[in-house]
Amino acid sequence: ELVVANSGKEALRKLLEGDFAVILLDLHMPEMDGYETARFIRGHPRTKHIPIVFVTAVFRDEAHLFQAYTVGAVDVVFKPVDPFILRSKVQVLADLHLKTVEISRQAERLKGLIEENAKVHAEKLEAERALRRTQERQEAILKSLPIVIHARTAEPPFAPLFVSEQAEAVFGFPASRFVDEPG
């Protein structure tokens, strides 16, 4: 989509209202010239990244070309403009803009995924800590009881899953032996 401005001030106003892939800027304009307009464009955070292609029929010498590149031009095109060449240059810059926008979107999605992953990881760590605290409380309770507690599978042959440590005081064997050697 082509947006036309008839002066530098109008161009600056339109640049702040929309999103642009490339700026074709005439060096010779009313009110403020292309150099001054380019300085304003480069000085504003919203527009400083937009590539500027200067278009001129008047300023063809090296001093003007140097000044054009110094204020931020990525290219200079001389009038009369070959439409094929201009269209090709604009297409390359527009494609670059679209790829940059897509990379920014992908970076935002990736950032969101990384943040979500960090959140899930933090929640998992907290759940593991809570489980550890619960297990430590249960172990403390089991150790304080003067009885042997055991758990077995629900299906035959009802193999032992757990035997509390008090088994050693009662039977003279470590609790692990009852689980590891049930026979």
MDAnalysis code that builds the backbone (N, CA, C; Angstrom):
import MDAnalysis as mda
import numpy as np

u = mda.Universe.empty(549, n_residues=183, atom_resindex=np.repeat(np.arange(183), 3), trajectory=True)
u.add_TopologyAttr("name", ["N", "CA", "C"] * 183)
u.add_TopologyAttr("resid", np.arange(1, 184))
u.add_TopologyAttr("resname", ["GLU", "LEU", "VAL", "VAL", "ALA", "ASN", "SER", "GLY", "LYS", "GLU", "ALA", "LEU", "ARG", "LYS", "LEU", "LEU", "GLU", "GLY", "ASP", "PHE", "ALA", "VAL", "ILE", "LEU", "LEU", "ASP", "LEU", "HIS", "MET", "PRO", "GLU", "MET", "ASP", "GLY", "TYR", "GLU", "THR", "ALA", "ARG", "PHE", "ILE", "ARG", "GLY", "HIS", "PRO", "ARG", "THR", "LYS", "HIS", "ILE", "PRO", "ILE", "VAL", "PHE", "VAL", "THR", "ALA", "VAL", "PHE", "ARG", "ASP", "GLU", "ALA", "HIS", "LEU", "PHE", "GLN", "ALA", "TYR", "THR", "VAL", "GLY", "ALA", "VAL", "ASP", "VAL", "VAL", "PHE", "LYS", "PRO", "VAL", "ASP", "PRO", "PHE", "ILE", "LEU", "ARG", "SER", "LYS", "VAL", "GLN", "VAL", "LEU", "ALA", "ASP", "LEU", "HIS", "LEU", "LYS", "THR", "VAL", "GLU", "ILE", "SER", "ARG", "GLN", "ALA", "GLU", "ARG", "LEU", "LYS", "GLY", "LEU", "ILE", "GLU", "GLU", "ASN", "ALA", "LYS", "VAL", "HIS", "ALA", "GLU", "LYS", "LEU", "GLU", "ALA", "GLU", "ARG", "ALA", "LEU", "ARG", "ARG", "THR", "GLN", "GLU", "ARG", "GLN", "GLU", "ALA", "ILE", "LEU", "LYS", "SER", "LEU", "PRO", "ILE", "VAL", "ILE", "HIS", "ALA", "ARG", "THR", "ALA", "GLU", "PRO", "PRO", "PHE", "ALA", "PRO", "LEU", "PHE", "VAL", "SER", "GLU", "GLN", "ALA", "GLU", "ALA", "VAL", "PHE", "GLY", "PHE", "PRO", "ALA", "SER", "ARG", "PHE", "VAL", "ASP", "GLU", "PRO", "GLY"])
u.atoms.positions = np.array([
    [0.860, -1.169, 0.000],
    [0.000, 0.000, 0.000],
    [0.904, 1.229, 0.000],
    [0.597, 2.163, -0.858],
    [1.383, 3.384, -0.989],
    [0.680, 4.517, -0.255],
    [1.423, 5.218, 0.598],
    [0.908, 6.373, 1.321],
    [1.730, 7.570, 0.868],
    [1.041, 8.629, 0.430],
    [1.721, 9.802, -0.118],
    [1.616, 10.964, 0.868],
    [2.747, 11.656, 1.027],
    [2.787, 12.878, 1.829],
    [3.401, 13.962, 0.953],
    [2.882, 15.183, 1.054],
    [3.338, 16.269, 0.184],
    [4.397, 17.162, 0.826],
    [4.756, 16.862, 2.081],
    [5.801, 17.635, 2.746],
    [6.439, 16.763, 3.819],
    [7.576, 17.227, 4.314],
    [8.250, 16.494, 5.374],
    [7.412, 16.402, 6.626],
    [6.754, 17.505, 6.999],
    [5.910, 17.508, 8.203],
    [4.758, 16.522, 8.059],
    [4.141, 16.513, 6.893],
    [3.038, 15.574, 6.655],
    [3.549, 14.129, 6.701],
    [4.729, 13.911, 6.147],
    [5.317, 12.568, 6.177],
    [5.564, 12.115, 7.617],
    [6.125, 13.002, 8.425],
    [6.386, 12.664, 9.830],
    [5.099, 12.338, 10.566],
    [4.063, 13.102, 10.318],
    [2.766, 12.865, 10.957],
    [2.224, 11.483, 10.555],
    [2.297, 11.168, 9.273],
    [1.779, 9.874, 8.799],
    [2.612, 8.707, 9.323],
    [3.920, 8.930, 9.452],
    [4.784, 7.871, 9.969],
    [4.431, 7.501, 11.407],
    [3.975, 8.475, 12.167],
    [3.612, 8.206, 13.553],
    [2.247, 7.542, 13.679],
    [1.459, 7.581, 12.606],
    [0.113, 7.011, 12.632],
    [0.061, 5.567, 12.137],
    [1.054, 5.135, 11.365],
    [0.979, 3.807, 10.766],
    [2.271, 3.037, 10.889],
    [2.261, 1.869, 10.271],
    [3.438, 1.004, 10.238],
    [3.920, 0.947, 8.794],
    [5.197, 1.235, 8.568],
    [5.718, 1.327, 7.213],
    [6.932, 0.433, 7.043],
    [7.031, -0.152, 5.850],
    [8.147, -1.038, 5.535],
    [9.324, -0.269, 4.956],
    [9.054, 0.800, 4.218],
    [10.106, 1.580, 3.556],
    [9.599, 3.000, 3.330],
    [10.530, 3.947, 3.315],
    [10.190, 5.344, 3.067],
    [10.919, 5.798, 1.811],
    [10.159, 6.271, 0.819],
    [10.734, 6.920, -0.355],
    [10.664, 8.413, -0.070],
    [11.813, 9.059, -0.008],
    [11.870, 10.437, 0.450],
    [12.605, 11.298, -0.564],
    [11.903, 12.314, -1.066],
    [12.528, 13.248, -2.005],
    [13.443, 14.176, -1.222],
    [14.603, 14.446, -1.766],
    [15.525, 15.351, -1.081],
    [15.068, 16.803, -1.167],
    [14.379, 17.138, -2.244],
    [13.957, 18.521, -2.475],
    [12.447, 18.616, -2.222],
    [12.083, 19.181, -1.042],
    [10.676, 19.286, -0.666],
    [10.410, 20.659, -0.066],
    [9.129, 21.062, -0.039],
    [8.787, 22.343, 0.599],
    [8.926, 22.243, 2.123],
    [9.082, 23.367, 2.765],
    [9.188, 23.519, 4.218],
    [10.495, 22.960, 4.777],
    [10.677, 21.657, 4.773],
    [11.950, 21.092, 5.220],
    [12.403, 20.074, 4.186],
    [13.702, 20.041, 3.936],
    [14.205, 19.142, 2.886],
    [14.270, 17.696, 3.392],
    [14.655, 16.814, 2.507],
    [14.717, 15.392, 2.841],
    [15.724, 15.066, 3.926],
    [16.839, 15.814, 3.957],
    [17.851, 15.561, 4.987],
    [17.276, 15.819, 6.384],
    [16.618, 16.948, 6.553],
    [16.043, 17.311, 7.849],
    [14.946, 16.313, 8.235],
    [14.111, 15.957, 7.259],
    [13.049, 14.981, 7.515],
    [13.656, 13.650, 7.954],
    [14.723, 13.222, 7.266],
    [15.388, 11.960, 7.611],
    [15.961, 12.006, 9.031],
    [16.517, 13.152, 9.429],
    [17.051, 13.280, 10.790],
    [15.930, 13.097, 11.827],
    [14.766, 13.683, 11.553],
    [13.623, 13.502, 12.473],
    [13.184, 12.037, 12.500],
    [13.150, 11.414, 11.328],
    [12.744, 10.005, 11.246],
    [13.709, 9.138, 12.052],
    [14.996, 9.343, 11.874],
    [16.007, 8.554, 12.590],
    [16.031, 8.875, 14.089],
    [15.577, 10.060, 14.449],
    [15.600, 10.470, 15.844],
    [14.427, 9.973, 16.663],
    [13.397, 9.456, 16.013],
    [12.211, 9.000, 16.745],
    [12.259, 7.479, 16.914],
    [12.045, 6.967, 18.130],
    [12.139, 5.521, 18.364],
    [11.172, 4.686, 17.528],
    [10.029, 5.230, 17.215],
    [9.034, 4.475, 16.431],
    [9.425, 4.350, 14.964],
    [10.198, 5.289, 14.446],
    [10.494, 5.306, 13.008],
    [11.970, 5.105, 12.673],
    [12.823, 5.051, 13.671],
    [14.266, 5.026, 13.404],
    [14.729, 3.791, 12.633],
    [13.976, 2.719, 12.679],
    [14.368, 1.468, 12.011],
    [13.892, 1.374, 10.552],
    [13.017, 2.263, 10.104],
    [12.429, 2.161, 8.764],
    [13.465, 2.588, 7.725],
    [13.730, 1.739, 6.737],
    [14.709, 2.103, 5.711],
    [14.235, 3.295, 4.868],
    [15.163, 4.197, 4.583],
    [14.865, 5.385, 3.772],
    [15.596, 5.271, 2.447],
    [14.832, 5.428, 1.361],
    [15.417, 5.515, 0.022],
    [15.170, 6.935, -0.465],
    [16.260, 7.679, -0.676],
    [16.120, 9.043, -1.183],
    [15.901, 9.008, -2.685],
    [15.020, 9.888, -3.139],
    [14.744, 10.052, -4.564],
    [15.082, 11.500, -4.907],
    [15.889, 11.698, -5.955],
    [16.289, 13.064, -6.296],
    [16.580, 13.209, -7.789],
    [16.310, 14.400, -8.265],
    [16.676, 14.747, -9.643],
    [17.759, 15.813, -9.619],
    [17.885, 16.492, -8.493],
    [18.747, 17.667, -8.402],
    [20.115, 17.325, -7.815],
    [20.125, 16.651, -6.691],
    [21.367, 16.437, -5.938],
    [22.037, 15.124, -6.341],
    [22.977, 15.205, -7.297],
    [23.638, 14.003, -7.797],
    [25.119, 13.938, -7.451],
    [25.668, 14.971, -6.863],
    [27.108, 14.973, -6.603],
    [27.435, 14.156, -5.351],
    [28.732, 13.852, -5.184],
    [29.176, 13.000, -4.086],
    [28.877, 13.596, -2.712],
    [28.969, 14.899, -2.576],
    [28.711, 15.539, -1.278],
    [27.273, 15.291, -0.837],
    [26.320, 15.421, -1.773],
    [24.917, 15.179, -1.432],
    [24.662, 13.688, -1.161],
    [25.305, 12.829, -1.937],
    [25.160, 11.391, -1.697],
    [25.704, 11.031, -0.312],
    [26.871, 11.560, 0.024],
    [27.461, 11.312, 1.336],
    [26.527, 11.808, 2.445],
    [25.971, 12.985, 2.254],
    [25.056, 13.546, 3.256],
    [23.799, 12.677, 3.378],
    [23.300, 12.180, 2.240],
    [22.107, 11.314, 2.263],
    [22.365, 10.055, 3.094],
    [23.513, 9.436, 2.863],
    [23.833, 8.221, 3.619],
    [24.135, 8.542, 5.087],
    [24.700, 9.708, 5.329],
    [25.012, 10.119, 6.699],
    [23.751, 10.297, 7.536],
    [22.675, 10.816, 6.940],
    [21.434, 11.013, 7.706],
    [20.564, 9.757, 7.752],
    [21.028, 8.659, 7.145],
    [20.319, 7.395, 7.333],
    [19.742, 6.734, 6.105],
    [20.073, 7.196, 4.913],
    [19.549, 6.547, 3.709],
    [20.172, 5.166, 3.538],
    [19.378, 4.226, 3.029],
    [19.918, 2.927, 2.664],
    [20.206, 2.871, 1.170],
    [19.619, 3.842, 0.427],
    [19.839, 3.906, -1.019],
    [19.427, 5.282, -1.523],
    [19.920, 5.616, -2.710],
    [19.542, 6.856, -3.389],
    [19.175, 6.478, -4.814],
    [18.012, 6.965, -5.276],
    [17.530, 6.699, -6.638],
    [17.394, 8.044, -7.346],
    [17.854, 8.085, -8.579],
    [17.817, 9.328, -9.332],
    [16.644, 9.342, -10.300],
    [16.049, 10.557, -10.425],
    [14.961, 10.761, -11.380],
    [15.572, 11.051, -12.743],
    [14.947, 10.679, -13.808],
    [13.699, 9.912, -13.868],
    [13.924, 8.482, -13.377],
    [12.980, 8.009, -12.595],
    [13.094, 6.713, -11.941],
    [12.626, 5.619, -12.881],
    [13.434, 4.560, -12.971],
    [13.033, 3.369, -13.712],
    [12.071, 2.599, -12.798],
    [10.790, 2.476, -13.174],
    [9.795, 1.844, -12.296],
    [10.169, 0.414, -11.893],
    [10.782, -0.328, -12.810],
    [11.162, -1.701, -12.505],
    [12.215, -1.737, -11.391],
    [13.206, -0.876, -11.495],
    [14.269, -0.837, -10.488],
    [13.707, -0.382, -9.145],
    [12.893, 0.665, -9.164],
    [12.317, 1.165, -7.916],
    [11.429, 0.106, -7.258],
    [10.595, -0.534, -8.058],
    [9.713, -1.582, -7.537],
    [10.540, -2.724, -6.936],
    [11.631, -3.081, -7.591],
    [12.491, -4.159, -7.091],
    [13.123, -3.789, -5.752],
    [13.617, -2.556, -5.654],
    [14.239, -2.103, -4.404],
    [13.213, -2.065, -3.272],
    [12.048, -1.540, -3.569],
    [10.993, -1.458, -2.558],
    [10.559, -2.865, -2.143],
    [10.456, -3.777, -3.096],
    [10.045, -5.148, -2.786],
    [11.038, -5.827, -1.840],
    [12.315, -5.640, -2.105],
    [13.334, -6.229, -1.236],
    [13.195, -5.686, 0.184],
    [13.028, -4.379, 0.312],
    [12.899, -3.766, 1.635],
    [11.584, -4.155, 2.310],
    [10.508, -4.271, 1.532],
    [9.222, -4.695, 2.094],
    [9.303, -6.148, 2.579],
    [9.950, -6.998, 1.784],
    [10.131, -8.395, 2.204],
    [10.959, -8.473, 3.490],
    [11.994, -7.669, 3.560],
    [12.822, -7.622, 4.761],
    [11.987, -7.192, 5.968],
    [11.132, -6.201, 5.762],
    [10.246, -5.734, 6.841],
    [9.316, -6.861, 7.298],
    [8.701, -7.561, 6.355],
    [7.783, -8.643, 6.707],
    [8.509, -9.760, 7.454],
    [9.714, -10.076, 7.025],
    [10.492, -11.108, 7.715],
    [10.872, -10.645, 9.122],
    [11.199, -9.373, 9.262],
    [11.532, -8.821, 10.573],
    [10.324, -8.881, 11.501],
    [9.156, -8.531, 10.978],
    [7.933, -8.599, 11.780],
    [7.660, -10.042, 12.198],
    [7.838, -10.975, 11.287],
    [7.600, -12.388, 11.607],
    [8.596, -12.872, 12.656],
    [9.848, -12.475, 12.535],
    [10.861, -12.857, 13.527],
    [10.496, -12.279, 14.887],
    [10.005, -11.049, 14.903],
    [9.577, -10.436, 16.176],
    [8.424, -11.216, 16.793],
    [7.472, -11.620, 15.966],
    [6.339, -12.418, 16.468],
    [6.831, -13.753, 17.027],
    [7.732, -14.392, 16.280],
    [8.271, -15.666, 16.748],
    [9.048, -15.490, 18.047],
    [9.782, -14.395, 18.142],
    [10.539, -14.120, 19.371],
    [9.583, -13.918, 20.549],
    [8.466, -13.234, 20.326],
    [7.473, -13.034, 21.385],
    [6.848, -14.362, 21.800],
    [6.525, -15.205, 20.792],
    [5.965, -16.528, 21.118],
    [6.979, -17.347, 21.914],
    [8.241, -17.302, 21.472],
    [9.291, -18.046, 22.163],
    [9.463, -17.522, 23.582],
    [9.429, -16.218, 23.729],
    [9.536, -15.621, 25.064],
    [8.391, -16.110, 25.944],
    [7.171, -16.144, 25.394],
    [6.016, -16.642, 26.147],
    [6.187, -18.102, 26.544],
    [6.700, -18.905, 25.615],
    [6.926, -20.324, 25.928],
    [7.993, -20.488, 27.004],
    [9.043, -19.690, 26.915],
    [10.106, -19.765, 27.923],
    [9.568, -19.354, 29.287],
    [8.775, -18.284, 29.319],
    [8.182, -17.846, 30.589],
    [7.244, -18.906, 31.146],
    [6.436, -19.508, 30.279],
    [5.521, -20.564, 30.713],
    [6.302, -21.766, 31.232],
    [7.384, -22.124, 30.541],
    [8.226, -23.234, 30.975],
    [8.842, -22.936, 32.337],
    [9.314, -21.710, 32.518],
    [9.898, -21.323, 33.816],
    [8.848, -21.406, 34.919],
    [7.626, -20.981, 34.607],
    [6.539, -21.025, 35.592],
    [6.216, -22.477, 35.964],
    [6.111, -23.346, 34.945],
    [5.819, -24.760, 35.202],
    [6.953, -25.387, 36.006],
    [8.191, -25.046, 35.648],
    [9.348, -25.585, 36.375],
    [9.319, -25.136, 37.837],
    [9.011, -23.870, 38.070],
    [8.937, -23.350, 39.442],
    [7.820, -24.048, 40.212],
    [6.670, -24.253, 39.577],
    [5.557, -24.951, 40.225],
    [5.935, -26.392, 40.553],
    [6.661, -27.029, 39.622],
    [7.099, -28.416, 39.844],
    [8.061, -28.478, 41.029],
    [9.005, -27.543, 41.082],
    [9.945, -27.514, 42.212],
    [9.210, -27.309, 43.530],
    [8.244, -26.416, 43.531],
    [7.478, -26.163, 44.756],
    [6.677, -27.403, 45.159],
    [6.093, -28.096, 44.170],
    [5.343, -29.324, 44.468],
    [6.280, -30.399, 45.019],
    [7.486, -30.493, 44.455],
    [8.459, -31.471, 44.951],
    [8.881, -31.131, 46.383],
    [9.076, -29.846, 46.671],
    [9.434, -29.431, 48.032],
    [8.299, -29.772, 49.008],
    [7.066, -29.499, 48.588],
    [5.911, -29.789, 49.441],
    [5.805, -31.295, 49.690],
    [6.042, -32.086, 48.640],
    [6.004, -33.545, 48.793],
    [7.103, -34.002, 49.760],
    [8.295, -33.441, 49.598],
    [9.401, -33.785, 50.491],
    [9.070, -33.438, 51.949],
    [8.479, -32.263, 52.166],
    [8.090, -31.870, 53.536],
    [7.050, -32.835, 54.107],
    [6.086, -33.224, 53.255],
    [5.053, -34.166, 53.688],
    [5.673, -35.516, 54.032],
    [6.583, -35.988, 53.190],
    [7.247, -37.267, 53.458],
    [8.060, -37.202, 54.753],
    [8.745, -36.082, 54.965],
    [9.535, -35.929, 56.191],
    [8.621, -35.927, 57.424],
    [7.461, -35.272, 57.327],
    [6.502, -35.275, 58.447],
    [5.991, -36.687, 58.712],
    [5.654, -37.394, 57.625],
    [5.160, -38.768, 57.780],
    [6.217, -39.665, 58.412],
    [7.461, -39.503, 57.954],
    [8.541, -40.314, 58.530],
    [8.731, -39.998, 60.012],
    [8.637, -38.730, 60.355],
    [8.779, -38.331, 61.756],
    [7.650, -38.940, 62.599],
    [6.440, -38.932, 62.062],
    [5.298, -39.513, 62.774],
    [5.493, -41.013, 62.923],
    [5.894, -41.689, 61.836],
    [6.104, -43.144, 61.894],
    [7.190, -43.512, 62.903],
    [8.265, -42.729, 62.942],
    [9.366, -43.017, 63.875],
    [8.932, -42.809, 65.327],
    [7.994, -41.917, 65.524],
    [7.576, -41.624, 66.908],
    [6.554, -42.630, 67.444],
    [5.944, -43.410, 66.572],
    [4.935, -44.379, 67.016],
    [5.615, -45.639, 67.557],
    [5.098, -46.213, 68.645],
    [5.715, -47.418, 69.232],
    [5.193, -48.720, 68.597],
    [4.771, -48.653, 67.343],
    [4.237, -49.832, 66.661],
    [4.910, -49.975, 65.300],
    [4.794, -51.159, 64.720],
    [5.315, -51.415, 63.380],
    [4.171, -51.225, 62.395],
    [4.422, -50.419, 61.382],
    [3.423, -50.194, 60.335],
    [3.970, -50.785, 59.053],
    [3.078, -51.459, 58.320],
    [3.522, -52.032, 57.044],
    [2.429, -51.842, 56.003],
    [2.844, -51.897, 54.738],
    [1.909, -51.800, 53.606],
    [2.247, -52.916, 52.632],
    [1.191, -53.470, 52.028],
    [1.363, -54.567, 51.069],
    [0.592, -54.252, 49.794],
    [0.946, -54.962, 48.727],
    [0.217, -54.785, 47.471],
    [-1.214, -55.283, 47.672],
    [-2.128, -54.799, 46.856],
    [-3.544, -55.162, 46.991],
    [-3.858, -56.504, 46.329],
    [-2.951, -57.012, 45.510],
    [-3.172, -58.268, 44.797],
    [-2.250, -59.354, 45.354],
    [-2.739, -60.592, 45.312],
    [-1.869, -61.695, 45.752],
    [-0.582, -61.693, 44.937],
    [0.515, -61.978, 45.500],
    [0.746, -62.605, 46.801],
    [0.892, -61.606, 47.941],
    [0.357, -60.400, 47.798],
    [0.367, -59.373, 48.844],
    [1.792, -59.069, 49.326],
    [2.640, -58.770, 48.346],
    [4.064, -58.500, 48.616],
    [4.208, -57.233, 49.448],
    [5.169, -57.222, 50.367],
    [5.376, -56.036, 51.205],
    [5.939, -54.872, 50.378],
    [5.365, -53.687, 50.612],
    [5.834, -52.466, 49.954],
    [6.635, -51.599, 50.914],
    [6.229, -51.653, 52.193],
    [6.825, -50.765, 53.179],
    [6.713, -51.408, 54.554],
    [7.785, -51.249, 55.335],
    [7.761, -51.664, 56.735],
    [8.471, -50.569, 57.512],
    [7.846, -50.068, 58.574],
    [8.438, -48.968, 59.340],
    [9.691, -49.424, 60.070],
    [10.534, -48.469, 60.430],
    [11.838, -48.752, 61.032],
    [11.727, -49.393, 62.419],
    [10.568, -49.285, 63.059],
    [10.397, -49.890, 64.381],
    [10.458, -51.419, 64.320],
    [10.394, -51.970, 63.106],
    [10.466, -53.429, 62.938],
    [11.775, -53.975, 63.506],
    [12.848, -53.230, 63.386],
    [14.146, -53.704, 63.883],
    [14.130, -53.848, 65.410],
    [13.483, -52.906, 66.093],
    [13.418, -52.982, 67.556],
    [12.568, -54.174, 68.006],
    [11.535, -54.487, 67.238],
    [10.621, -55.573, 67.617],
    [11.172, -56.934, 67.190],
    [11.685, -57.029, 65.937],
    [12.072, -58.327, 65.377],
    [13.580, -58.556, 65.337],
    [14.357, -57.494, 65.484],
    [15.806, -57.645, 65.446],
    [16.391, -57.616, 64.037],
    [15.573, -57.342, 63.041],
    [16.042, -57.254, 61.651],
    [15.721, -55.859, 61.106],
    [16.570, -55.335, 60.223],
    [16.242, -54.017, 59.622],
    [14.961, -54.107, 58.806],
    [14.210, -53.024, 58.772],
    [12.923, -52.973, 58.044],
    [13.100, -53.269, 56.557],
    [14.206, -52.852, 55.994],
    [14.431, -53.086, 54.555],
    [14.485, -54.563, 54.229],
    [14.906, -55.379, 55.196],
    [15.010, -56.825, 54.946],
    [13.620, -57.444, 54.721],
    [12.616, -56.916, 55.380],
    [11.250, -57.440, 55.212],
    [10.710, -57.145, 53.804],
    [11.142, -56.017, 53.228],
    [10.691, -55.649, 51.888],
    [11.536, -56.340, 50.842],
    [12.875, -56.371, 51.059],
    [13.778, -56.930, 50.060],
    [13.773, -58.448, 50.040],
    [13.528, -59.067, 51.199],
    [13.552, -60.531, 51.307],
    [12.249, -61.014, 51.955],
    [11.130, -60.874, 51.267],
    [9.840, -61.170, 51.903],
    [9.614, -62.643, 52.232],
    [10.344, -63.541, 51.641],
    [10.104, -64.975, 51.822],
    [10.606, -65.450, 53.095],
])
